[in-house]
Structures are given as C-alpha cells and as structure tokens.
Amino acid sequence: EKLRADAWLGDAVLELYVRRWILRREGRVDAEMKRRFTCNEFLNCLGAPTKVEARIGVVYREEGLEAAFAWVERELEPLFLKQEAKRRG
C-alpha cells in the first residue's frame, strides 16, 4: 500500500513536471508528447513504472517539489529526449 501511495504522488509530480517542461520547450500544449513522456512503456526504460513513480513520490515527500523535479530532469528527461530523437528519425 505504501508503494501505491508513493506512486500516486509521484505520478502527479511527473505530470506537472512534464506539462511545465512541454510548455517551456514547445511553447504550446502537446498532449501526445505528454502521453509519451508519462506512459508506462516509457517509464519501463528505467524500471517498473510503479516503482519509478514511487521513487519520484518519495523524493517529493522527503525533499520537496523542486528536488522531485530535479530527479525527473536528471533521470527521465535525457532518456525521453533520446527516444524522441529516434522517433523523429
């Protein structure tokens, strides 16, 4: 149950991070990009999606929003950018 609660928080933090990131980077709403960045298929690159989201949730709970955002930026964003580059060919 703790894993699920941490993942639930982490999912919300990830959603907020990605929405802000897309607006800054693209200057527009891009729901499809958001879906690609937050979907379980992508999160599997780092591990079981629930555990990845739970890790974000733990960082958020223990260190705050900015630390959780920094974790996403460091751990997920580079992987996502690599996948996006491949996708665009």
All heavy atoms as an XYZ file, in Angstrom:
739
protein
N       0.830     -1.211      0.000
C       0.000      0.000      0.000
C       0.865      1.262      0.000
O       0.513      2.245     -0.644
C      -0.929     -0.030      1.224
C      -1.945      1.079      1.253
C      -2.901      1.103      0.057
O      -3.251      0.038     -0.459
O      -3.278      2.205     -0.370
N       2.004      1.229      0.695
C       2.899      2.391      0.714
C       3.444      2.658     -0.685
O       3.502      3.814     -1.120
C       4.031      2.180      1.716
C       4.959      3.380      1.797
C       5.996      3.184      2.870
C       6.980      4.301      2.996
N       7.147      5.206      1.875
N       3.827      1.602     -1.387
C       4.335      1.752     -2.750
C       3.281      2.431     -3.631
O       3.592      3.354     -4.380
C       4.723      0.387     -3.332
C       5.248      0.408     -4.766
C       6.633      1.047     -4.819
C       5.299     -1.003     -5.325
N       2.053      1.986     -3.504
C       0.959      2.563     -4.298
C       0.737      4.034     -3.973
O       0.548      4.863     -4.867
C      -0.324      1.782     -4.046
C      -0.990      1.358     -5.337
C      -2.149      0.497     -5.063
N      -3.297      1.391     -4.814
C      -4.510      0.982     -4.642
N      -4.783     -0.295     -4.632
N      -5.477      1.823     -4.444
N       0.784      4.377     -2.688
C       0.592      5.774     -2.275
C       1.737      6.646     -2.784
O       1.508      7.757     -3.281
C       0.491      5.855     -0.752
N       2.967      6.151     -2.666
C       4.120      6.909     -3.164
C       4.029      7.077     -4.683
O       4.332      8.154     -5.208
C       5.429      6.203     -2.795
C       5.763      6.306     -1.317
O       5.247      7.215     -0.637
O       6.554      5.467     -0.845
N       3.615      6.032     -5.383
C       3.486      6.091     -6.840
C       2.387      7.068     -7.254
O       2.525      7.779     -8.255
C       3.203      4.700     -7.405
N       1.337      7.128     -6.481
C       0.239      8.039     -6.783
C       0.720      9.487     -6.714
O       0.439     10.294     -7.597
C      -0.911      7.782     -5.806
C      -2.244      8.258     -6.275
C      -2.847      8.011     -7.468
C      -3.148      9.058     -5.527
N      -4.075      8.607     -7.506
C      -4.290      9.255     -6.334
C      -3.104      9.609     -4.250
C      -5.378     10.004     -5.898
C      -4.199     10.346     -3.819
C      -5.319     10.527     -4.639
N       1.486      9.801     -5.661
C       2.083     11.132     -5.543
C       3.074     11.381     -6.679
O       3.071     12.447     -7.296
C       2.832     11.271     -4.211
C       2.067     11.718     -3.000
C       2.997     11.743     -1.785
C       1.446     13.075     -3.225
N       3.926     10.401     -6.924
C       4.936     10.538     -7.966
C       4.335     10.760     -9.338
O       4.863     11.544    -10.136
N       3.235     10.090     -9.619
C       2.549     10.264    -10.888
C       2.093     11.714    -11.047
O       2.261     12.307    -12.119
C       1.365      9.303    -10.975
C       0.576      9.470    -12.254
O       1.128      9.201    -13.334
O      -0.603      9.881    -12.169
N       1.557     12.295     -9.993
C       1.091     13.688    -10.045
C       2.270     14.645    -10.261
O       2.177     15.585    -11.056
C       0.344     14.040     -8.765
N       3.373     14.402     -9.574
C       4.563     15.243     -9.735
C       5.096     15.133    -11.158
O       5.436     16.147    -11.788
C       5.647     14.860     -8.697
C       6.967     15.556     -8.995
C       5.175     15.181     -7.282
N       5.161     13.921    -11.676
C       5.643     13.706    -13.035
C       4.759     14.434    -14.041
O       5.258     15.098    -14.956
C       5.708     12.213    -13.354
C       6.176     11.837    -14.761
C       7.576     12.370    -15.043
C       6.117     10.322    -14.945
N       3.446     14.323    -13.896
C       2.514     15.011    -14.792
C       2.769     16.520    -14.789
O       2.820     17.147    -15.843
C       1.064     14.742    -14.372
C       0.555     13.379    -14.737
C       0.090     13.294    -16.187
O      -0.308     14.309    -16.787
O       0.120     12.180    -16.718
N       2.920     17.100    -13.601
C       3.149     18.541    -13.504
C       4.487     18.918    -14.139
O       4.575     19.877    -14.901
C       3.108     18.998    -12.046
C       3.350     20.486    -11.802
C       2.340     21.342    -12.570
C       3.290     20.780    -10.305
N       5.529     18.144    -13.845
C       6.843     18.415    -14.432
C       6.746     18.405    -15.958
O       7.225     19.330    -16.627
C       7.870     17.375    -13.971
C       9.207     17.577    -14.645
C      10.157     18.418    -14.079
C       9.501     16.966    -15.867
C      11.374     18.644    -14.713
C      10.718     17.199    -16.503
C      11.651     18.026    -15.920
O      12.851     18.262    -16.548
N       6.156     17.368    -16.507
C       6.106     17.201    -17.965
C       5.270     18.296    -18.611
O       5.664     18.848    -19.646
C       5.592     15.791    -18.333
C       5.307     15.673    -19.821
C       6.613     14.742    -17.901
N       4.159     18.652    -18.028
C       3.336     19.713    -18.605
C       4.097     21.037    -18.626
O       4.090     21.749    -19.635
C       2.018     19.854    -17.839
C       1.073     18.704    -18.108
C      -0.139     18.751    -17.200
N      -0.898     17.527    -17.341
C      -2.197     17.489    -17.576
N      -2.883     18.606    -17.702
N      -2.814     16.336    -17.690
N       4.767     21.361    -17.522
C       5.578     22.597    -17.477
C       6.702     22.538    -18.493
O       6.989     23.508    -19.184
C       6.193     22.780    -16.079
C       5.333     23.510    -15.103
C       5.993     23.784    -13.782
N       7.459     23.722    -13.776
C       8.222     24.186    -12.808
N       7.674     24.743    -11.760
N       9.527     24.088    -12.862
N       7.377     21.393    -18.581
C       8.507     21.198    -19.481
C       8.080     21.385    -20.943
O       8.758     22.068    -21.714
C       9.083     19.802    -19.241
C      10.283     19.461    -20.039
C      11.578     19.815    -19.780
C      10.318     18.661    -21.225
N      12.409     19.290    -20.730
C      11.662     18.571    -21.638
C       9.351     18.009    -21.976
C      12.065     17.864    -22.759
C       9.734     17.301    -23.102
C      11.082     17.233    -23.486
N       6.948     20.796    -21.306
C       6.453     20.916    -22.675
C       6.082     22.367    -22.991
O       6.429     22.883    -24.061
C       5.263     19.969    -22.925
C       5.748     18.516    -22.924
C       4.553     20.308    -24.234
C       4.634     17.483    -22.929
N       5.401     23.025    -22.084
C       5.031     24.421    -22.330
C       6.258     25.298    -22.517
O       6.289     26.163    -23.398
C       4.147     24.957    -21.203
C       2.713     24.440    -21.194
C       2.003     24.883    -19.921
C       1.959     24.905    -22.428
N       7.287     25.087    -21.703
C       8.522     25.871    -21.842
C       9.257     25.537    -23.129
O       9.733     26.416    -23.826
C       9.459     25.607    -20.656
C       9.143     26.445    -19.476
C      10.319     26.437    -18.510
N       9.770     26.394    -17.173
C      10.092     25.529    -16.238
N      11.004     24.625    -16.446
N       9.524     25.568    -15.063
N       9.377     24.263    -23.410
C      10.174     23.791    -24.549
C       9.478     24.010    -25.889
O      10.098     24.446    -26.856
C      10.478     22.314    -24.350
C      11.349     21.714    -25.401
C      11.633     20.258    -25.050
N      12.210     19.575    -26.147
C      13.513     19.505    -26.402
N      14.357     20.096    -25.605
N      13.968     18.850    -27.443
N       8.188     23.688    -25.946
C       7.450     23.731    -27.201
C       6.626     25.012    -27.359
O       6.194     25.327    -28.464
C       6.525     22.511    -27.312
C       7.226     21.169    -27.189
C       8.202     20.901    -28.318
O       7.874     21.234    -29.479
O       9.299     20.373    -28.045
N       6.346     25.669    -26.236
C       5.540     26.885    -26.295
C       4.077     26.633    -26.601
O       3.356     27.533    -27.027
N       3.638     25.405    -26.378
C       2.250     25.040    -26.663
C       1.893     23.772    -25.897
O       2.760     23.073    -25.401
C       2.050     24.800    -28.154
C       2.864     23.648    -28.699
C       2.747     23.515    -30.216
N       3.697     22.550    -30.735
C       3.533     21.231    -30.723
N       2.438     20.697    -30.216
N       4.455     20.428    -31.225
N       0.610     23.487    -25.840
C       0.118     22.245    -25.252
C       0.343     21.131    -26.273
O       0.023     21.288    -27.448
C      -1.386     22.363    -24.901
C      -1.958     21.019    -24.476
C      -1.598     23.413    -23.824
N       0.929     20.019    -25.817
C       1.136     18.856    -26.691
C       0.794     17.607    -25.881
O       1.653     17.021    -25.220
C       2.579     18.809    -27.201
C       2.802     17.747    -28.266
O       2.081     16.720    -28.260
O       3.712     17.932    -29.094
N      -0.490     17.236    -25.937
C      -0.972     16.107    -25.140
C      -0.318     14.793    -25.554
O      -0.073     13.925    -24.708
C      -2.486     16.005    -25.236
N      -0.020     14.647    -26.829
C       0.600     13.407    -27.297
C       2.027     13.274    -26.754
O       2.442     12.193    -26.337
C       0.579     13.350    -28.823
C       1.125     12.065    -29.394
C       0.465     10.786    -28.862
O      -0.741     10.809    -28.538
O       1.170      9.759    -28.752
N       2.786     14.351    -26.730
C       4.131     14.308    -26.161
C       4.055     14.004    -24.662
O       4.841     13.226    -24.136
C       4.880     15.618    -26.390
C       6.303     15.600    -25.856
S       7.191     17.156    -26.094
C       7.656     16.976    -27.814
N       3.098     14.621    -23.988
C       2.915     14.354    -22.559
C       2.633     12.874    -22.328
O       3.194     12.254    -21.437
C       1.794     15.206    -21.969
C       1.668     15.024    -20.460
C       0.282     15.308    -19.940
C      -0.781     14.398    -20.404
N      -0.912     13.124    -19.685
N       1.784     12.313    -23.184
C       1.464     10.891    -23.043
C       2.716     10.041    -23.225
O       2.964      9.122    -22.445
C       0.392     10.481    -24.067
C      -0.103      9.045    -23.855
C      -0.711      8.441    -25.094
N       0.212      8.352    -26.215
C       1.210      7.446    -26.312
N       1.424      6.571    -25.361
N       1.993      7.430    -27.382
N       3.520     10.349    -24.230
C       4.739      9.569    -24.465
C       5.706      9.656    -23.285
O       6.379      8.689    -22.955
C       5.448     10.051    -25.743
C       4.733      9.689    -27.007
C       5.580      9.919    -28.244
N       6.134     11.256    -28.390
C       5.518     12.273    -28.992
N       4.305     12.115    -29.496
N       6.126     13.447    -29.092
N       5.799     10.830    -22.659
C       6.742     11.047    -21.556
C       6.273     10.371    -20.269
O       7.090      9.980    -19.434
C       6.916     12.557    -21.338
C       8.169     12.978    -20.625
C       8.814     14.132    -21.018
C       8.712     12.276    -19.561
C       9.966     14.577    -20.368
C       9.863     12.706    -18.907
C      10.487     13.857    -19.313
N       4.982     10.218    -20.089
C       4.461      9.701    -18.817
C       3.913      8.283    -18.892
O       3.526      7.726    -17.859
C       3.352     10.630    -18.269
O       2.291     10.701    -19.221
C       3.878     12.027    -17.971
N       3.892      7.695    -20.081
C       3.283      6.366    -20.218
C       4.168      5.272    -19.610
O       5.387      5.423    -19.491
C       2.973      6.058    -21.684
S       4.409      5.740    -22.717
N       3.541      4.183    -19.238
C       4.268      3.063    -18.640
C       5.325      2.496    -19.577
O       6.391      2.076    -19.125
C       3.296      1.960    -18.218
C       2.513      2.328    -16.987
O       2.836      3.286    -16.287
N       1.468      1.586    -16.711
N       5.041      2.498    -20.858
C       6.016      1.987    -21.831
C       7.338      2.757    -21.728
O       8.410      2.166    -21.732
C       5.440      2.102    -23.238
C       6.349      1.564    -24.310
C       5.762      1.739    -25.699
O       4.585      2.112    -25.831
O       6.509      1.507    -26.658
N       7.254      4.078    -21.614
C       8.467      4.880    -21.458
C       9.102      4.648    -20.093
O      10.318      4.458    -19.985
C       8.184      6.374    -21.667
C       9.348      7.230    -21.253
C      10.546      7.175    -21.955
C       9.275      8.044    -20.141
C      11.650      7.933    -21.562
C      10.356      8.806    -19.738
C      11.551      8.750    -20.449
N       8.303      4.673    -19.038
C       8.852      4.517    -17.683
C       9.556      3.179    -17.514
O      10.489      3.060    -16.711
C       7.754      4.696    -16.638
C       7.124      6.087    -16.573
C       6.023      6.114    -15.526
C       8.150      7.166    -16.327
N       9.153      2.174    -18.285
C       9.817      0.870    -18.249
C      11.304      0.958    -18.586
O      12.071      0.067    -18.235
C       9.149     -0.097    -19.234
C       8.087     -0.930    -18.572
O       8.241     -1.388    -17.448
N       7.001     -1.135    -19.281
N      11.707      2.021    -19.270
C      13.130      2.207    -19.607
C      13.984      2.288    -18.343
O      15.166      1.944    -18.368
C      13.337      3.485    -20.408
S      12.643      3.420    -22.042
N      13.394      2.764    -17.266
C      14.135      2.938    -16.017
C      13.818      1.861    -14.986
O      14.550      1.685    -14.030
C      13.823      4.324    -15.444
C      14.867      4.943    -14.540
C      16.186      5.135    -15.286
C      14.388      6.265    -14.007
N      12.730      1.143    -15.185
C      12.318      0.106    -14.235
C      10.815     -0.045    -14.255
O      10.140      0.532    -15.105
N      10.308     -0.811    -13.315
C       8.861     -0.988    -13.222
C       8.204      0.383    -13.030
O       8.615      1.139    -12.146
C       8.511     -1.904    -12.066
N       7.214      0.738    -13.861
C       6.615      2.068    -13.788
C       6.139      2.472    -12.393
O       6.369      3.612    -11.973
C       5.438      1.980    -14.766
C       5.886      0.969    -15.763
C       6.661     -0.050    -14.965
N       5.517      1.564    -11.676
C       5.051      1.899    -10.329
C       6.225      2.256     -9.427
O       6.149      3.205     -8.638
C       4.247      0.733     -9.718
O       3.127      0.470    -10.574
C       3.740      1.062     -8.326
N       7.327      1.540     -9.551
C       8.500      1.839     -8.723
C       9.149      3.163     -9.122
O       9.626      3.907     -8.267
C       9.508      0.701     -8.803
C       9.037     -0.532     -8.062
C      10.081     -1.605     -8.026
C       9.567     -2.785     -7.213
N      10.539     -3.863     -7.125
N       9.165      3.459    -10.415
C       9.718      4.741    -10.869
C       8.874      5.886    -10.313
O       9.402      6.851     -9.754
C       9.783      4.805    -12.412
C      10.204      6.200    -12.881
C      10.736      3.750    -12.956
N       7.558      5.769    -10.445
C       6.675      6.804     -9.910
C       6.782      6.895     -8.391
O       6.767      8.000     -7.828
C       5.235      6.523    -10.323
C       4.991      6.736    -11.797
C       3.628      6.265    -12.268
O       2.976      5.463    -11.566
O       3.233      6.696    -13.353
N       6.917      5.752     -7.736
C       7.064      5.758     -6.271
C       8.347      6.469     -5.858
O       8.367      7.205     -4.869
C       7.044      4.336     -5.724
N       9.417      6.277     -6.624
C      10.688      6.957     -6.322
C      10.503      8.466     -6.391
O      10.983      9.203     -5.529
C      11.771      6.496     -7.303
C      13.095      7.156     -7.091
C      13.723      6.707     -5.766
N      14.945      7.449     -5.548
C      15.206      8.164     -4.451
N      14.350      8.184     -3.456
N      16.329      8.815     -4.342
N       9.801      8.923     -7.429
C       9.519     10.356     -7.553
C       8.692     10.821     -6.348
O       8.956     11.872     -5.767
C       8.770     10.659     -8.868
C       9.644     10.302    -10.068
C       8.335     12.124     -8.927
C       8.894     10.248    -11.397
N       7.700     10.019     -5.969
C       6.854     10.366     -4.824
C       7.632     10.454     -3.528
O       7.398     11.358     -2.716
N       8.563      9.552     -3.328
C       9.391      9.569     -2.110
C      10.268     10.821     -2.085
O      10.378     11.504     -1.063
C      10.250      8.287     -1.998
C      11.311      8.418     -0.923
C       9.352      7.084     -1.720
N      10.895     11.120     -3.216
C      11.723     12.330     -3.279
C      10.867     13.557     -2.985
O      11.265     14.437     -2.208
C      12.438     12.463     -4.651
C      13.150     13.806     -4.768
C      13.422     11.324     -4.863
N       9.678     13.604     -3.566
C       8.770     14.722     -3.312
C       8.429     14.833     -1.818
O       8.520     15.905     -1.233
C       7.494     14.565     -4.138
C       6.408     15.513     -3.716
C       6.487     16.868     -3.997
C       5.304     15.049     -2.992
C       5.502     17.742     -3.580
C       4.315     15.912     -2.584
C       4.417     17.261     -2.877
O       3.437     18.116     -2.448
N       8.039     13.717     -1.234
C       7.620     13.722      0.178
C       8.766     14.101      1.104
O       8.590     14.857      2.058
C       7.065     12.343      0.544
C       6.362     12.281      1.871
C       5.609     10.988      2.133
N       6.048      9.797      1.451
C       7.101      9.045      1.804
N       7.836      9.385      2.825
N       7.405      7.948      1.133
N       9.970     13.597      0.811
C      11.102     13.815      1.715
C      11.871     15.107      1.456
O      12.438     15.681      2.375
C      12.055     12.627      1.631
C      11.454     11.355      2.191
C      12.364     10.146      2.088
O      13.472     10.262      1.487
O      11.967      9.078      2.590
N      11.897     15.552      0.183
C      12.759     16.685     -0.160
C      12.049     17.845     -0.839
O      12.645     18.893     -1.041
C      13.895     16.201     -1.063
C      14.750     15.115     -0.426
C      15.785     14.575     -1.388
O      16.433     15.392     -2.087
O      15.933     13.341     -1.457
N      10.799     17.639     -1.244
C      10.041     18.732     -1.846
C       9.938     18.654     -3.359
O      10.568     17.820     -4.006
N       9.137     19.562     -3.880
C       8.805     19.561     -5.299
C      10.026     19.813     -6.184
O      10.222     19.119     -7.185
C       7.716     20.599     -5.589
C       7.141     20.602     -6.998
C       6.501     19.257     -7.334
C       6.132     21.730     -7.149
N      10.834     20.781     -5.834
C      11.991     21.094     -6.688
C      12.967     19.923     -6.759
O      13.537     19.650     -7.811
C      12.685     22.378     -6.229
C      11.872     23.627     -6.508
C      11.401     23.767     -7.958
O      12.212     23.560     -8.888
O      10.215     24.078     -8.163
N      13.159     19.221     -5.665
C      14.040     18.046     -5.670
C      13.446     16.941     -6.537
O      14.173     16.250     -7.261
C      14.277     17.542     -4.242
N      12.140     16.775     -6.476
C      11.487     15.759     -7.306
C      11.593     16.138     -8.783
O      11.863     15.281     -9.630
C      10.020     15.592     -6.888
N      11.411     17.414     -9.078
C      11.586     17.879    -10.458
C      13.024     17.641    -10.918
O      13.256     17.230    -12.048
C      11.246     19.360    -10.578
C       9.772     19.667    -10.679
C       9.358     20.978    -10.757
C       8.801     18.673    -10.697
C       8.015     21.305    -10.869
C       7.454     18.982    -10.799
C       7.062     20.311    -10.889
N      13.990     17.910    -10.054
C      15.399     17.698    -10.407
C      15.655     16.223    -10.688
O      16.426     15.875    -11.596
C      16.311     18.212     -9.294
N      15.037     15.337     -9.935
C      15.197     13.899    -10.161
C      14.663     13.514    -11.538
O      15.322     12.794    -12.285
C      14.478     13.105     -9.066
C      14.789     11.651     -9.104
C      15.758     11.003     -8.408
C      14.131     10.649     -9.911
N      15.747      9.657     -8.731
C      14.764      9.417     -9.650
C      13.086     10.673    -10.816
C      14.380      8.230    -10.255
C      12.701      9.491    -11.431
C      13.342      8.285    -11.147
N      13.475     14.016    -11.882
C      12.891     13.728    -13.193
C      13.795     14.282    -14.292
O      14.068     13.600    -15.288
C      11.461     14.306    -13.319
C      10.928     14.154    -14.735
C      10.523     13.630    -12.321
N      14.280     15.492    -14.098
C      15.157     16.118    -15.093
C      16.432     15.300    -15.306
O      16.871     15.101    -16.433
C      15.512     17.535    -14.644
C      16.407     18.272    -15.612
C      16.722     19.681    -15.168
O      16.545     20.010    -13.971
O      17.160     20.469    -16.026
N      16.986     14.797    -14.243
C      18.244     14.046    -14.292
C      18.053     12.612    -14.789
O      18.831     12.122    -15.600
C      18.868     14.042    -12.888
C      20.212     13.393    -12.762
C      20.770     13.483    -11.345
N      19.928     12.776    -10.367
C      19.185     13.369     -9.441
N      19.154     14.672     -9.315
N      18.453     12.652     -8.605
N      17.013     11.946    -14.329
C      16.844     10.519    -14.593
C      15.968     10.193    -15.808
O      16.210      9.194    -16.479
C      16.255      9.820    -13.357
C      17.079      9.969    -12.099
C      18.438      9.292    -12.180
O      18.577      8.297    -12.916
O      19.369      9.769    -11.505
N      14.944     10.985    -16.056
C      13.992     10.654    -17.123
C      14.142     11.503    -18.381
O      14.035     10.984    -19.486
C      12.551     10.778    -16.609
C      12.113      9.768    -15.561
C      10.684     10.050    -15.104
C      12.226      8.355    -16.085
N      14.372     12.790    -18.186
C      14.403     13.682    -19.348
C      15.439     13.265    -20.402
O      15.101     13.234    -21.594
C      14.638     15.120    -18.884
C      14.480     16.139    -19.974
C      14.684     17.545    -19.464
O      14.153     17.890    -18.385
O      15.389     18.299    -20.153
N      16.679     12.926    -20.029
C      17.641     12.516    -21.066
C      17.186     11.280    -21.854
O      17.367     11.226    -23.077
C      18.924     12.220    -20.285
C      18.778     12.968    -19.004
C      17.305     12.981    -18.713
N      16.579     10.321    -21.173
C      16.063      9.133    -21.854
C      14.932      9.499    -22.811
O      14.856      8.992    -23.927
C      15.550      8.110    -20.837
C      16.587      7.455    -19.938
C      15.900      6.639    -18.848
C      17.510      6.573    -20.751
N      14.077     10.389    -22.345
C      12.960     10.803    -23.188
C      13.469     11.522    -24.431
O      13.017     11.251    -25.549
C      11.988     11.698    -22.417
C      10.827     12.136    -23.253
C       9.817     11.251    -23.577
C      10.758     13.425    -23.745
C       8.747     11.638    -24.381
C       9.695     13.826    -24.549
C       8.690     12.927    -24.856
N      14.421     12.423    -24.268
C      14.959     13.161    -25.411
C      15.629     12.220    -26.411
O      15.505     12.400    -27.625
C      15.933     14.234    -24.934
C      15.277     15.419    -24.213
C      16.339     16.325    -23.609
C      14.362     16.190    -25.145
N      16.293     11.202    -25.901
C      16.928     10.210    -26.771
C      15.860      9.462    -27.573
O      16.008      9.260    -28.791
C      17.746      9.237    -25.917
C      18.837      8.503    -26.673
C      19.644      7.628    -25.741
C      20.496      8.476    -24.813
N      21.371      7.680    -23.952
N      14.802      9.053    -26.903
C      13.713      8.341    -27.592
C      13.011      9.234    -28.615
O      12.658      8.781    -29.691
C      12.693      7.784    -26.598
C      13.161      6.549    -25.912
C      12.035      5.835    -25.185
O      10.888      6.233    -25.224
N      12.385      4.746    -24.516
N      12.819     10.498    -28.266
C      12.180     11.427    -29.195
C      13.032     11.626    -30.442
O      12.512     11.687    -31.550
C      11.916     12.782    -28.518
C      10.764     12.768    -27.559
C       9.430     12.586    -28.242
O       8.925     13.516    -28.906
O       8.870     11.472    -28.132
N      14.339     11.700    -30.271
C      15.242     11.855    -31.416
C      15.134     10.641    -32.337
O      15.077     10.788    -33.560
C      16.673     12.059    -30.935
N      15.078      9.454    -31.749
C      14.926      8.221    -32.551
C      13.579      8.199    -33.258
O      13.477      7.796    -34.411
C      15.066      6.979    -31.669
C      16.471      6.666    -31.238
C      16.473      5.417    -30.392
C      17.837      5.171    -29.769
N      17.821      4.056    -28.846
N      12.552      8.613    -32.554
C      11.191      8.610    -33.102
C      11.095      9.541    -34.314
O      10.461      9.218    -35.302
C      10.196      9.042    -32.024
C       8.738      8.865    -32.398
C       7.823      9.365    -31.283
N       7.844     10.804    -31.168
C       7.205     11.637    -31.994
N       6.521     11.171    -32.993
N       7.267     12.931    -31.802
N      11.764     10.653    -34.219
C      11.714     11.647    -35.324
C      12.597     11.224    -36.487
O      12.491     11.752    -37.577
C      12.119     13.016    -34.818
C      11.072     13.599    -33.887
C      11.422     14.964    -33.407
N      10.379     15.451    -32.516
C      10.563     16.329    -31.572
N      11.752     16.853    -31.395
N       9.560     16.709    -30.807
N      13.510     10.277    -36.204
C      14.339      9.701    -37.257
C      15.438     10.602    -37.648
O      16.083     10.640    -38.600
